[in-house]
Amino acid sequence: MFRKNKQPKVGSKTAAAKASAPPPPNRDEELLKRYNNVPREKPTAPPPESPNAIVFHCQLAHGSPTGFISGFSNSQQLYERIAATYDFPVSEILFCTLNTHKVDMKCLLGGQIGLEDFIFAHKKGRPKEVELVKSDDALGLTITDNGAGYAFIKRIKEGSIVDKIPHIQVGDHIERLDGQNMVGKRHFEVAKILKEITKGSTFTIRLVEPLKSGFSNIGVKSKKGMKSNYGSGRETLRFKADGKAEIEERDDVMDAGLEKINTILENFLGINDSELASQIWEQAQGKENSMDFAEAIDNSDLEEFGFTDDLIIEIWGAITDARAGR
């Protein structure tokens, strides 16, 4: 397969239409309609007994009363709703985890939320600066971002340069590199800058760690007796590339494919992003060979990443393996 290598570029756009005589809506469509029609005002009371809207429970990870969040279709809107509920600037939110207040990257909110998931928002905490020497080609960092301009550390490779520095931890937001502002940059841009630092050179990294509670008794609410009429627990609200949210049944084949795609992204680019992996999976739908898949990538918002032929082939292999149950 031959494709013209493309340099990453910034920006791309998308849209949708509806039929003149739609079929009777199914249950999921009704739920989604109710969800998207929830008023955008700040929630001041618990959700009503009847399931007139999809409402998610939320707390601040360092401790807070429970809030009720609704009316969002992407990560940025979710952060805005949380910030409005707790009355602080949206720029204070680093990321969210699901069903745990801990900085657990296995529970990081990505491109979907289970309808019974409990959201924990992690706010900015203490800033810190670390000077280090790049004594090896790789620092041992895997970078992700929150979809709203903050890149942060998702994984630290055992035995790596960074692993030996206790002040650098998983969950830390990378704010500056040698004075260069990283706020607003995507994870792949930050990873590229780190990779291009010359071996043997000394550089300074400014980090912002998640706010810590100092308490150990804050945890997810019990699901026993939970008021939920939204299904089996396998249903999720999935964020789509076109900016919409759809209710879907959890797909085990897709989940396996996303895990494989993320592993490849980490190996090739040093990033891990479930929402990006989900967008890549969507582009593979209906495609039967790597050429059609590559063309779909090049004609989508994903073109900005400048994926190489080798990376496309690896990802296509992972997708076909997942489809075949391998």
C-alpha positions as CSV (number, residue, x, y, z in Angstrom):
1,M,0.0,0.0,0.0
2,F,1.3,3.4,-1.0
3,R,0.0,6.7,0.5
4,K,1.5,10.1,0.3
5,N,2.9,10.9,3.7
6,K,1.1,13.9,5.2
7,Q,2.3,16.4,7.7
8,P,-0.1,17.0,10.6
9,K,-2.3,19.9,10.1
10,V,-4.7,21.7,12.4
11,G,-8.5,21.8,12.0
12,S,-11.3,19.8,10.2
13,K,-15.1,19.9,10.2
14,T,-18.3,17.6,9.9
15,A,-22.4,17.6,9.8
16,A,-26.0,15.4,9.6
17,A,-29.6,15.0,8.1
18,K,-32.9,13.4,9.0
19,A,-35.5,11.4,7.0
20,S,-38.9,12.9,6.3
21,A,-40.9,9.9,7.6
22,P,-38.8,8.2,10.3
23,P,-39.7,4.8,11.7
24,P,-41.2,4.6,15.2
25,P,-38.4,5.4,17.7
26,N,-37.0,2.5,19.7
27,R,-36.3,2.6,23.5
28,D,-32.7,3.8,23.1
29,E,-33.8,6.6,20.7
30,E,-36.4,7.8,23.2
31,L,-33.8,7.8,26.0
32,L,-31.4,9.8,23.8
33,K,-34.1,12.3,22.9
34,R,-34.9,12.8,26.5
35,Y,-31.1,13.2,27.3
36,N,-30.5,15.8,24.7
37,N,-33.6,17.8,25.7
38,V,-32.5,18.2,29.3
39,P,-32.4,21.9,30.2
40,R,-28.9,23.4,30.5
41,E,-29.4,25.3,33.7
42,K,-27.4,24.5,36.8
43,P,-28.9,21.5,38.5
44,T,-30.1,22.4,42.0
45,A,-31.9,19.2,43.1
46,P,-31.8,15.4,42.6
47,P,-33.2,14.0,39.4
48,P,-37.0,13.3,39.2
49,E,-38.4,9.8,40.0
50,S,-39.6,9.3,36.4
51,P,-36.9,8.7,33.8
52,N,-37.5,11.9,31.8
53,A,-33.8,12.5,31.4
54,I,-30.5,10.7,31.6
55,V,-28.8,12.1,34.6
56,F,-25.3,11.1,35.8
57,H,-24.1,11.3,39.4
58,C,-20.9,13.2,40.0
59,Q,-18.5,14.2,42.7
60,L,-15.2,16.1,42.9
61,A,-12.5,13.5,43.4
62,H,-11.0,15.3,46.4
63,G,-14.4,15.4,48.1
64,S,-17.7,17.1,47.5
65,P,-21.5,16.7,47.7
66,T,-23.0,14.6,44.9
67,G,-24.0,16.6,41.8
68,F,-26.3,15.7,39.0
69,I,-25.0,16.2,35.5
70,S,-26.8,16.0,32.1
71,G,-27.1,17.6,28.7
72,F,-23.6,16.9,27.3
73,S,-22.5,15.1,24.1
74,N,-18.7,15.4,24.4
75,S,-15.9,15.8,27.0
76,Q,-15.7,19.6,26.8
77,Q,-19.5,19.9,27.5
78,L,-19.2,17.5,30.3
79,Y,-16.5,19.6,32.0
80,E,-18.6,22.7,31.5
81,R,-21.6,21.1,33.2
82,I,-19.5,19.9,36.1
83,A,-17.8,23.3,36.5
84,A,-21.3,25.0,36.5
85,T,-22.6,22.6,39.0
86,Y,-19.8,23.2,41.5
87,D,-19.3,26.9,40.6
88,F,-15.6,27.0,39.5
89,P,-13.9,27.8,36.2
90,V,-13.9,24.9,33.7
91,S,-10.2,25.4,33.3
92,E,-9.7,23.9,36.8
93,I,-10.7,20.3,35.6
94,L,-7.8,18.1,34.5
95,F,-9.7,14.9,33.8
96,C,-12.5,12.6,35.0
97,T,-12.5,9.0,36.2
98,L,-15.4,6.6,36.4
99,N,-16.5,4.8,39.5
100,T,-13.4,5.7,41.5
101,H,-12.0,8.9,43.1
102,K,-8.5,7.6,42.7
103,V,-6.1,8.6,39.9
104,D,-6.6,5.3,38.2
105,M,-5.9,5.5,34.5
106,K,-7.7,2.2,33.8
107,C,-10.9,4.1,34.9
108,L,-10.2,7.2,32.9
109,L,-13.2,8.7,31.1
110,G,-12.7,8.2,27.4
111,G,-15.2,8.1,24.5
112,Q,-18.1,6.5,26.4
113,I,-19.9,6.5,29.8
114,G,-21.9,3.6,31.1
115,L,-25.4,4.7,31.9
116,E,-24.9,3.6,35.5
117,D,-21.3,5.0,35.9
118,F,-20.5,7.5,38.6
119,I,-18.3,10.4,37.4
120,F,-15.4,11.8,39.5
121,A,-13.8,15.1,38.4
122,H,-10.2,15.7,39.2
123,K,-9.2,19.4,39.7
124,K,-5.9,21.1,39.4
125,G,-3.7,20.8,42.4
126,R,-0.1,21.8,43.2
127,P,2.3,22.9,40.4
128,K,5.8,21.6,40.3
129,E,8.9,22.0,38.2
130,V,11.4,19.2,37.6
131,E,14.8,19.5,35.8
132,L,16.0,16.3,34.3
133,V,18.6,14.9,31.8
134,K,17.4,12.9,28.8
135,S,20.0,10.2,29.3
136,D,18.1,7.8,27.0
137,D,16.3,8.0,23.6
138,A,12.9,7.5,25.4
139,L,11.7,9.1,28.6
140,G,9.2,6.2,29.3
141,L,6.1,8.4,29.2
142,T,2.7,7.6,27.7
143,I,0.7,10.8,27.1
144,T,-3.0,11.3,26.8
145,D,-5.3,14.3,27.0
146,N,-8.6,15.4,28.3
147,G,-10.1,16.5,25.0
148,A,-10.1,20.1,26.3
149,G,-6.5,21.2,26.0
150,Y,-4.7,19.5,28.8
151,A,-2.2,16.7,28.1
152,F,-1.2,14.5,31.0
153,I,0.8,11.4,31.9
154,K,-1.2,8.2,31.6
155,R,1.6,5.7,32.1
156,I,5.2,5.6,33.2
157,K,7.4,2.7,31.9
158,E,9.0,0.7,34.7
159,G,12.8,1.3,34.9
160,S,12.6,4.4,32.6
161,I,14.3,7.8,33.1
162,V,11.0,9.2,34.5
163,D,10.3,6.2,36.7
164,K,13.4,7.1,38.7
165,I,12.0,10.6,39.5
166,P,9.4,10.3,42.3
167,H,8.1,13.9,41.8
168,I,6.7,12.9,38.4
169,Q,3.6,10.9,38.7
170,V,0.7,9.4,36.6
171,G,-2.1,12.0,36.3
172,D,0.3,15.0,36.2
173,H,-0.7,17.6,33.6
174,I,2.2,18.7,31.4
175,E,1.9,22.5,31.5
176,R,5.2,23.6,30.1
177,L,8.4,22.2,28.6
178,D,11.5,24.5,28.8
179,G,9.1,27.4,29.2
180,Q,7.0,26.5,26.1
181,N,3.3,26.4,26.9
182,M,1.7,23.0,26.3
183,V,-1.8,24.1,27.2
184,G,-4.1,23.6,24.1
185,K,-1.8,21.1,22.5
186,R,-3.0,17.6,21.7
187,H,-1.3,14.6,23.3
188,F,0.5,13.6,20.0
189,E,2.0,17.1,19.8
190,V,3.3,17.0,23.3
191,A,4.7,13.5,22.8
192,K,6.4,14.7,19.6
193,I,8.1,17.6,21.4
194,L,9.3,15.2,24.2
195,K,10.6,12.8,21.6
196,E,12.5,15.5,19.8
197,I,14.5,16.6,22.9
198,T,18.1,15.8,22.2
199,K,19.6,12.8,24.0
200,G,22.0,14.0,26.7
201,S,20.4,17.5,27.1
202,T,18.9,18.9,30.3
203,F,15.4,20.3,30.2
204,T,12.7,21.5,32.6
205,I,9.2,20.2,32.8
206,R,6.4,22.1,34.7
207,L,3.6,19.8,35.9
208,V,0.3,20.3,37.7
209,E,-0.7,17.3,39.8
210,P,-4.4,16.5,40.5
211,L,-5.8,17.9,43.7
212,K,-5.4,15.4,46.5
213,S,-8.1,14.9,49.2
214,G,-6.1,13.5,52.1
215,F,-9.1,11.3,52.9
216,S,-9.4,7.6,52.3
217,N,-13.1,7.1,52.9
218,I,-14.5,8.8,49.8
219,G,-15.7,6.2,47.3
220,V,-18.3,5.5,44.7
221,K,-21.9,5.3,45.8
222,S,-23.4,1.9,46.2
223,K,-25.4,0.7,43.2
224,K,-27.6,-1.3,45.6
225,G,-31.0,0.4,45.4
226,M,-29.9,2.7,42.7
227,K,-32.7,4.4,40.9
228,S,-32.1,3.4,37.3
229,N,-34.5,2.5,34.6
230,Y,-31.9,2.7,31.8
231,G,-31.2,-1.0,31.0
232,S,-28.9,-3.9,31.8
233,G,-25.8,-2.0,32.8
234,R,-24.2,-2.8,29.4
235,E,-25.7,0.3,27.8
236,T,-23.3,3.3,27.3
237,L,-23.5,6.9,26.1
238,R,-20.9,7.0,23.4
239,F,-19.4,10.3,22.2
240,K,-19.2,10.3,18.3
241,A,-16.7,12.1,16.1
242,D,-19.5,14.3,14.7
243,G,-20.1,15.8,18.1
244,K,-23.3,13.8,18.9
245,A,-23.8,11.3,21.6
246,E,-25.6,7.9,21.1
247,I,-26.8,5.2,23.4
248,E,-25.3,1.9,22.4
249,E,-25.1,-1.6,23.8
250,R,-21.6,-2.4,25.0
251,D,-19.8,-4.2,22.1
252,D,-17.2,-6.7,23.3
253,V,-15.6,-7.0,19.8
254,M,-15.3,-3.2,19.6
255,D,-13.8,-3.0,23.1
256,A,-11.2,-5.6,22.2
257,G,-10.4,-3.6,19.0
258,L,-10.0,-0.3,20.9
259,E,-7.6,-1.9,23.3
260,K,-5.5,-3.2,20.4
261,I,-5.5,0.1,18.7
262,N,-4.5,1.9,21.8
263,T,-1.6,-0.4,22.3
264,I,-0.4,0.4,18.8
265,L,-0.8,4.1,19.3
266,E,1.3,3.9,22.4
267,N,4.0,1.9,20.7
268,F,4.2,4.2,17.6
269,L,3.3,7.6,19.0
270,G,3.6,7.4,22.8
271,I,-0.1,8.3,23.3
272,N,-3.1,6.5,24.7
273,D,-6.6,7.8,23.9
274,S,-9.7,5.7,24.0
275,E,-11.7,8.4,22.2
276,L,-9.2,8.6,19.4
277,A,-9.2,4.8,19.2
278,S,-13.0,4.9,18.9
279,Q,-12.8,7.4,16.0
280,I,-10.3,5.1,14.2
281,W,-12.6,2.1,14.7
282,E,-15.5,4.1,13.3
283,Q,-13.5,4.8,10.1
284,A,-13.0,1.1,9.6
285,Q,-16.7,0.3,9.6
286,G,-17.7,-1.2,6.2
287,K,-14.1,-1.3,5.0
288,E,-12.7,-4.6,3.7
289,N,-9.1,-3.8,3.0
290,S,-6.3,-1.5,4.3
291,M,-6.4,0.8,1.2
292,D,-10.1,1.7,1.8
293,F,-9.4,2.2,5.4
294,A,-6.4,4.4,4.7
295,E,-8.5,6.5,2.3
296,A,-11.2,6.9,5.0
297,I,-8.6,8.1,7.5
298,D,-7.2,10.6,5.0
299,N,-10.7,12.0,4.3
300,S,-11.6,12.4,8.0
301,D,-10.6,14.6,10.9
302,L,-7.9,12.0,11.7
303,E,-5.8,13.3,8.8
304,E,-4.3,15.9,11.2
305,F,-2.4,13.1,12.9
306,G,-0.4,12.3,9.7
307,F,-0.5,8.5,10.3
308,T,2.2,6.7,8.3
309,D,1.6,3.7,6.0
310,D,3.3,1.4,8.6
311,L,1.0,2.7,11.4
312,I,-2.1,2.3,9.2
313,I,-1.2,-1.3,8.3
314,E,-0.6,-2.1,12.0
315,I,-4.0,-0.6,13.0
316,W,-5.8,-2.4,10.2
317,G,-4.2,-5.7,11.4
318,A,-5.4,-5.1,14.9
319,I,-9.0,-4.3,13.6
320,T,-9.2,-7.5,11.6
321,D,-7.8,-9.5,14.5
322,A,-10.5,-8.1,16.8
323,R,-13.2,-8.8,14.2
324,A,-12.0,-12.4,14.0
325,G,-11.9,-12.8,17.8
326,R,-8.1,-13.2,17.9
